[in-house]
Amino acid sequence: MSSGLNMAGSRRFDVQKYCTLSRWIFAVVLLQVCRVNAHADGDRVVVVADGNWTRILEGEWLIQFYAPWCPACQHLQTDWENLGRESESLGISVGRVDVTQQPGLSGRFLVTTLPTIFHAKDGNFRRYVSSRTIEDLQAYVVDRKWASVEPVPGWRSPSSLLMSGTAHLFRLSVWIRQIHTYLTNTLGIPSWGSYVIFAIFTLFMGLILGLILVLIADCIWPSRPKHKSVVIVREEVSEEEAEEKRTSDNESERVSGEESTEDEALSSDTAVSSSDRSPPEGAAESSVRKRKPQGSHPSEET
């Protein structure tokens, strides 16, 4: 009798234990299902990165640029996830970009404030500047309020060549900052030492790039041989000298001709003046007579 009671009590205890264990298992499974559903709803917000950002060039998107440390971004996070859950009914895609992990995209879109929201429609981008509540975001899409907003100019479009270069510069700046942090914190190099290293590296890279550009320019536009240019210069100089020489000879001939003409005119003037000054015939005869007696003295004495 007592053994039967003990067996019945043990069976009742086992049933209660089994029921309790089943309830716990059911609660855990239900919790996991809820988490999976919530995770699936959260996955509707696409994480945009450098590797898949070209997806937003097709279709209609709302993209949020945020940072984990930004209080305004944290305040918007719940509404943004709710918007992601409603994205299928709205006919749009919802994405977000962590600027701390994707500096290239922040440079490509020229993001200067957080959070920043862009509306994309078939590759045309418009910056959203209205209220950030989920109702206003939904109305912006449903009522097509984006149509009254001027899109980003072509040269500032994220797919333009200029913005691609800006994205590379932003990634380079983050890379340099990480190297500086490694040199100062990990290796213990002072800040000025890190700056000196960067300065030397910059000068070295400038020399290398300059040499490469000179070689490319020399291959595309080869320079002429130097001896040919010298010969051309000499020929040009000789022609100029010959021209100057001919000009000087002509001038000298002209000057000599003028001088000879002046000499002839002067000689003719001298002859005329001498003829004008010739003595009269009577005076000439008297002078001859005076000379004659002087020569006749010896004959008379003899």
Disulfide bonds with the S-S distance in Angstrom:
none
